[in-house]
Amino acid sequence: MRVLLLVLALLVSVAAPASAGERLPKWDVKPTGVTAQFRGLSAVSARVAWVSGTQGTVLRTTDGGTSWKSVGPPGAEALELRDIEAFDADHAVTLSIGPGTDSRVYRTDDGGAHWRRTFQNTDAAAFYDCLAFFDPWRGLAMSDPVDGKFRVQATFDGGRSWRPVPDSGFPPALPGEAGFAASGQCITTSGPFDAWLATGGGATARVLHSGDGGRHWTASDTPLPSSPSAGVFAVAFRSPGQGIAIGGDYANPTAPGPAVALTRDRGRTWTTPGQYPAGYRSGLAWRGGSVIAVGTGGSDYSPDGGRHWTAFDSGSFDSVDCAGTSCWAGGAKGRVARLSR
């Protein structure tokens, strides 16, 4: 009986297939002509999007993905540009990951024709994973813990310069705890002051929250699994109160989870919905009141803020981002797509 109950629970918990007549989103793949893996993605509109990835690659489209221009920083071919935040068709900031000096930030003000390196890590113990902006001027870049505290750099001039946030405002990191540079979504913001960091690798998968623009942080446990390869890979907030955390175990991507958690109190408490995507997911984005989630095992859609999910695509993506109702996804082998409905 116990085995039967476990099987039944699993069947009702994972994302359901589409029901007859249900209108689901659909990805329209836009050939890029490159083979880079795109984990960095920034949707500006239905026509403008930026992606960044391996071999220092940055691509930009201004015609809805019909054509792409390679606009990566010169001399960055050995770097992995795991995150990019674009403000429009001309202005963008991209982050490269890695130990020591491999962690860098570049900014362009002319659509990628020219880049300026505005930050280069000098601490061999630091490893920067992702960045996010409150507005075109204020932003945060997150590193794995150094000396038992997460490290964050802040900018107040659109990424043209950076300064460290004092680590006295952070709670102690758990042994083995870190961020995952899987989709550029291990840090997110909502409104002028609220920010969240997603973690894994420790005894529990946690989300850290700041309500004062990144100066002070508190940590909350989530019900997501945590191990050196598991935790919260992405976090996204529709408003400062309502958010979703998603992840799983990238080393065991078909593990049933649960790999989704919901909050309605700024991330102080997290709960598992009754239904969730089956397996590891690395990226998610709000599209109004609905949610799109992606991973190496496929894409899922929630029409009701993460309470119920339906699988709608089996292709592999690493990251997803929406500007209003215009959503884009990026992944391995140069794969980029735009949501067609």
C-alpha positions, -999 to +999 in steps of 0.1 A: +000+000+000+028+024+009+045+018-025+011+024-043+006+056-024+040+068-034+034+060-070+001+078-070+016+109-054+043+110-080+018+107-108-003+137-096+027+158-087+047+161-119+038+184-148+008+171-167+006+167-205-015+192-224-052+184-223-073+183-255-080+218-268-056+235-243-038+264-259-001+262-248+029+284-256+051+273-285+088+280-291+098+293-326+135+284-329+156+312-345+188+299-361+219+318-349+246+302-371+268+295-341+274+265-317+280+284-285+260+275-254+238+304-243+232+306-206+231+344-205+199+359-220+182+393-218+148+399-235+142+436-244+111+433-266+096+410-293+123+423-317+153+429-295+172+403-275+208+396-264+224+362-256+258+354-242+277+322-236+308+302-243+339+313-262+331+349-252+301+349-275+275+377-275+248+378-301+222+406-306+190+407-327+169+437-335+145+420-359+129+394-338+156+367-344+156+368-382+192+378-381+219+379-354+250+400-351+280+388-332+291+416-309+312+399-281+340+418-263+373+416-281+398+393-264+371+374-244+372+343-265+385+322-236+357+334-212+322+320-204+298+349-205+271+333-183+249+364-178+239+394-197+215+423-188+204+446-216+186+479-211+178+484-248+192+477-282+224+496-275+232+493-238+241+460-221+263+446-193+277+410-194+294+389-168+320+362-173+323+335-147+353+316-133+379+316-105+400+347-099+405+371-128+381+351-151+352+367-133+347+400-151+320+425-161+319+443-195+296+471-206+287+484-241+269+516-250+267+512-287+252+478-294+284+458-288+306+477-313+328+486-283+331+472-248+348+484-217+358+461-189+344+476-157+352+450-132+378+422-128+379+400-097+413+398-080+404+374-052+414+338-061+387+325-037+358+344-054+337+330-083+310+353-097+279+336-109+253+361-121+241+397-119+208+416-119+196+453-120+169+472-101+169+498-128+193+510-156+216+524-129+216+502-098+226+465-099+243+437-080+267+409-090+269+378-069+299+356-060+301+323-042+310+327-005+345+339+005+355+333+041+321+320+050+300+349+036+285+355+001+302+383-018+283+409-038+294+438-058+271+468-063+269+494-091+252+528-090+261+539-125+247+512-148+277+488-144+304+514-153+320+509-119+315+484-090+322+484-053+319+455-027+289+453-004+303+449+032+300+412+042+288+422+077+253+424+061+252+387+052+243+357+073+270+329+074+270+306+044+264+269+050+293+245+045+294+238+007+268+265-001+272+284-034+253+298-063+247+280-097+259+298-128+234+279-150+211+306-163+221+340-151+191+338-127+207+330-093+201+366-084+170+387-092+153+419-082+118+433-080+109+469-073+135+495-062+149+477-032+142+440-031+167+414-042+171+376-038+201+352-041+195+315-049+217+289-034+224+251-032+252+228-023+247+230+015+225+211+039+195+230+026+187+250-006+182+285+005+171+319-008+187+351+007+166+383+006+175+419+009+149+447+013+173+476+012+190+474-021+215+447-012+231+461+020+216+436+045+204+400+038+184+373+056+183+336+046+153+313+043+151+275+037+133+261+007+119+226+002+141+220-029+167+193-027+203+203-020+236+187-027+268+196-045+248+194-078+214+204-065+196+234-051+178+265-063+191+274-098+168+303-106+145+326-087+120+351-102+096+376-086+064+390-102+063+416-074+083+421-042+058+397-025+052+369-050+080+347-063+091+313-075+123+293-070+132+264-093+160+240-097+167+203-090+198+182-095+217+188-127+237+156-122+204+136-120+181+157-143+152+132-143+149+130-105+113+137-098+119+166-074+101+186-060+121+213-077+097+243-074+088+264-044+064+294-041+064+324-018+040+352-011+058+369+017+090+382+000+107+349+004+104+345+041+086+312+037+085+287+007+060+260-001+058+232-026+029+233-050+008+202-056+020+199-091+054+208-106+077+201-136+092+166-137+130+169-133+157+196-133+149+231-145+175+259-146+155+289-157+121+306-153+104+338-161+071+355-154+048+363-183+021+384-167+005+360-142+018+329-159+052+313-157+076+297-182+102+273-169+130+257-190+157+231-185+177+204-204+147+182-202+121+205-217+099+235-211+068+239-188+040+264-185+020+275-155-011+296-161-016+303-124+016+316-109+033+282-104+005+262-087-001+239-118+022+231-147+020+216-182+049+204-203+048+220-238+082+214-253+109+187-251+138+206-264+168+217-242+171+253-230+192+267-202+176+301-197+144+320-204+135+357-201+104+378-208+098+414-216+061+418-210+046+390-230+076+386-253+097+356-241+130+342-254+150+311-245+186+301-250+206+269-247+233+246-260+246+244-296+235+280-304+198+272-298+177+304-293+139+306-296+111+332-292+077+323-278+052+325-307+020+323-286 
